[in-house]
């Protein structure tokens, strides 16, 4: 069995009892960064070997598949959150599925879902875009296509490009577009900024430096249910 095990986004208290049990019981834990994963395992007194997983290493993936074929239980983790969701793991999972090997994913910390839940924007349905491509034309096209679905939109962005993303939202979707910026989710300096796109952009431009990864939740104005107030607005 291949177990996809979620790991904490920042707060170690978010790890589940089931995740810890699986990490203890499997034969090996495959991961992005062995030093980081060994630190997590050591913190919880887990002695399972941590081995590097490389999405580009076809031979390495083949060796993992061979272990699964032989009946071994293995775990795959990312540095934080759930593998495959804007993280490595797809090639291994897809290959295992093609061969009919057993795969399961454990529930646990996922930044996108947590951000939607706390954003104040509708969470009954949403579109997850992950990290947008760097090309400005592609970024705008994907954002406009997602907005056309009239759903809440969720994406990830780095501190180096967050201001540029908000500029794009203002230009493509309008300055009044409701957004929630969630920075350093579950970490010491967690921050929620819920405002219009223009107000959020002004707030970021007023900072000397911007640190930490962002989850961005936005709702095109035409997609807000009748009577719903955007974050930061008085109801």
N, C-alpha and C positions, 0 to 999 in steps of 0.2 A: 504493500500500500504506500502510495505517495501522499503525504500530508502537507498541505499548504498551511503554514502556521503564521498567524499574525503576530507581530511584535509591537511593543509600545511605541507610540509616536514620540514620546518624550518622558512621560511619567511611568516609572516601572510598576506602579501600583495598578496600571491598566491591564497588565497581562492576566490572562484567565487561568483558572486552575486546570482546565482541560489542556490548554496549550503547554503548561509546565509538565503535565503528566506525559503528553506525547513526546516532548523534547527529551524527557528522561528515558522513554521506552524504545525509541527508534534506534537503529544501528548507527546512523550518521545524520548530521544536520548540514545541509548544503546552503550556502549563504553568499551574499555579495562581498562582504568584508569579514574575513575570519577574525581579525582582531576585535572588531565591534561585537560580533556574535559570541566570541569566547568570553568577552566581558559580561554579556548578558547571562550566559550559561553559568559562569563563575559566581555571579551575584546570587543566583538561585541554587547554588551547590549542585549543578548538573554537570556530569562528566562525559557526556556524549561527544564524540569527535566532531569538530566543526571543519568542513571542507569547502573550498571555494567553488562557487558555481559561476560559470562564464557563459552567457547567452550565445556568444559567438563561437564557442568551442564545440563543434559537432562531435568530435571524438569523446570529449568529456561527457556530453549528454548521452552518447552511446554507452559509456561505462555505467552511468546511473541507471539507464534502462536495463542493462544486463543485471544489475543488482536487484532491480524490481522484478525482473523475470524469474530470478532465483528464489523469490519469496520474501526478500528482506523488506522491512518497514523503514522508510526514509522520510525525512522532513526537508522542506524547502522554506526558507525564510528570506525576507528582504531586510534592509537596514531598519526600516520602520514601516508599520502598516502591513498590508497583505500583498504577497507576491502577485505578479501579473498586473495589478491595478497601478498603472504608471510606474511599474517596477519590472525587473527581469523575471522570467519564469515561463513565458508563453511557449517557447519552443519545446521545453521539456514536457509541459502539460499536454500540448497538442500531440507530441510524439507518443506519449503514454496512452492518450485516448485512442490514437490510431491503432495501437497494438492491443487495445482492449484491456490494458492494465488498470488496476484500481487506483483512483485518485479521489481525494476528498479535500474540501477547504473548510477550515475551522472559522467560525465567526469571531470577530474581535475588532480591535481598533482600526477604524478607517476614517481618514481625515475628511473625505468628501461628505460622508453621511453625517458626521458630527457637525460640520459647518452648516449644512442645510438645516439641521434640527434647531440650531441656535441662531439662525440668521433672521428670523421673523418673516421670511419669505415662504410662499407655499412649497410644501414638501411632498405633496401627493404624487407628483411626477416631476422628474428633472432630467436634464441632459448633461452627462459628464464628458468633458472634453479633454481632461488631463492637462498636459502641457501643450500649448499651441505651438505650431512650427514658428521658426524665427523670421521667415520671410514675411514682410508686412502685407503683401497681397494675399498670401495664403491665410494669414491670421485674420484679416478682415473678412475674407470669404467664409471661413469656418464659423466665425462669430455671427455673421449675418444669417447663415443657413440655420444655425442653432436657434437664433432669435425667431426665425420664421416658424419654428415648431410651436411657439407660444407656450413654452415651458420654462421653469427655472433652469438656469445654466450654471454649472459648477466647473471650475478649472483650477489648475495649480499654476503658480508663477513664482519666479525667483525674485529676490529683493532688487536685482539689477535691472529687471524689466517690468516691474510692477507699475511704475509711473507711465511707461510707454503703453502698457495694456489699458490703463484707465483713459489715457488720451484717445486710444482707439475706440473704447466704449463710448466716450463722449461724442466722438466724431461720427461713429457708425450707428449708434443706438439712441443718442441724445444725452444732454447733460443731466437730465432729471432721472435717468435710469437708476432704479434702486439697486444698491450693491451692499454686500457685507464682505469686508476684508478680515480674514482671520489669520493672525500672524502668530507663529510659534505655538500652535495648538498643543495644549496639555503640558507645555514647558513653563519654566519659571516666569518668563516675560510674556506670557500669553496676552494677546490683545484682540479685541473685537471692535471694528470700526464700521458702523452701520449708518449709511447716509446715501445721498445721491452720488452718482459717479463724479460730478463736478466738485462736490464738497469733499469727497474722499481724495480726489486728486489734489485739491488745494491743501489738504492736511498733510499729504505726503511731501508736497513741494516745500512746505514750511519746516521740514525736518533737516537737521544737519547731515544725518546719515540714516539709511534704511537697512535694517538687519533682519534676518530670519526669513524662512519660507512662508508663502502665503497660500491660503485657500481663498478663492474668489467665488462668491455666490452672487448672481445677478438675476434680475427678472425684467425682461423687456416690458415697457409700460403697457403695451397692448395685451400682454399676457396676464396682467394682474386681475384677479377676480373682482367683480363689481363690489365696491364698498371696502375693498382691502386697502389698508394704508401701507405705504412704503416704510421701511425702517427709518426711524428718526422723525417721522411725521406724527403730528398729534392726531389721534383718532377722534 
